[in-house]
């Protein structure tokens, strides 16, 4: 069962804090996406409020997050990010539901079947 962590972050009302947080999240995604048993480590910025960010971490299983926590980069992340935030991180731990079969099967538009990653899902959309 895929284990997912969703983290909501809210930056201070300061352009420099917003840009620093954005850059750190992009850097973290590059680093953490390479961790063993990590299925994806996505970062997003809200379209209506540039201070709101979301991280979606997907792991093969709950115990897979140990590789993430053992990564030396982990010790640098919170000390850098926390001072940039208006309020504490909102962290949620989830088990993804199995949508692979039956009436609840996941459906993708035929254009997305080859690649359903967040990176490519809107290519060509105008």
C-alpha positions, -999 to +999 in steps of 0.1 A: +000+000+000+014+034-010+022+056+020+017+093+015+026+124+035+011+157+026+026+189+041+011+223+038+034+253+044+025+290+047+054+315+040+058+347+058+045+378+040+079+387+026+090+383-010+124+371+001+110+344+024+086+332-004+114+330-029+138+312-005+111+287+005+103+281-031+139+274-040+145+252-010+114+231-019+126+226-055+160+216-042+145+192-016+123+176-043+154+169-064+173+154-035+144+134-019+131+121-052+163+100-054+158+083-020+153+045-021+116+034-021+104+070-028+077+070-055+076+107-058+083+139-039+063+167-054+062+204-044+035+228-054+026+265-050-010+277-047-023+295-078-042+320-057-019+327-028+018+326-035+025+321+002+009+287+002+029+256-007+022+219-006+046+189-005+033+154-015+056+126-006+048+092-019+066+061-005+064+024-014+053+017+022+052+034+055+087+020+065+101+035+033+102+069+049+132+057+070+154+063+039+141+098+037+148+105+074+183+090+071+192+113+042+218+138+056+198+166+038+170+160+062+189+176+091+193+209+071+157+211+059+137+221+089+162+246+104+163+264+070+125+263+063+109+269+097+121+306+100+105+313+066+071+302+077+042+322+091+029+292+110+040+256+117+038+230+089+006+211+087+016+175+081-008+146+072+001+109+070-021+088+047-024+054+032-036+056-005-067+036-013-064+009-038-081+021-070-067-006-093-098-027-098-136-030-098-160-001-099-135+021-081-108+017-107-088+048-115-096+063-148-072+084-169-079+102-201-063+083-230-038+110-235-025+105-200-022+067-199+015+068-210+026+092-183+004+103-154+031+122-136+024+157-123+053+170-145+036+160-178-001+159-171-008+193-186+016+194-215-001+209-245-030+223-225-040+257-236 
